[in-house]
Amino acid sequence: MKEKKNHLYVDSRERTLLLHSLVELKNQLIQQGRYTDCVDELIFKVVNAPIKRMKIEYV
């Protein structure tokens, strides 16, 4: 079965907030002595995601 892909479009402010939240989650997991592999993978994907310029028109 083919895996379904989801795309998330965020602006620079939302991307920054997302990264800060993921780093905070990673720090909490480290304090609890749990694995951070999944969070590390998400941080890597967010940081290396291509930037797509979109034109938004407000009516």
ChimeraX attribute file (.defattr): number of C-alpha atoms within 10 A of each C-alpha:
attribute: neighborCount
match mode: 1-to-1
recipient: residues
	/A:1	3
	/A:2	4
	/A:3	5
	/A:4	5
	/A:5	5
	/A:6	5
	/A:7	5
	/A:8	4
	/A:9	10
	/A:10	12
	/A:11	11
	/A:12	10
	/A:13	8
	/A:14	11
	/A:15	14
	/A:16	14
	/A:17	11
	/A:18	15
	/A:19	16
	/A:20	13
	/A:21	13
	/A:22	17
	/A:23	15
	/A:24	12
	/A:25	14
	/A:26	20
	/A:27	13
	/A:28	13
	/A:29	14
	/A:30	12
	/A:31	9
	/A:32	9
	/A:33	9
	/A:34	10
	/A:35	11
	/A:36	14
	/A:37	10
	/A:38	10
	/A:39	15
	/A:40	13
	/A:41	10
	/A:42	13
	/A:43	19
	/A:44	12
	/A:45	11
	/A:46	14
	/A:47	11
	/A:48	9
	/A:49	9
	/A:50	8
	/A:51	10
	/A:52	9
	/A:53	7
	/A:54	8
	/A:55	6
	/A:56	6
	/A:57	5
	/A:58	4
	/A:59	3
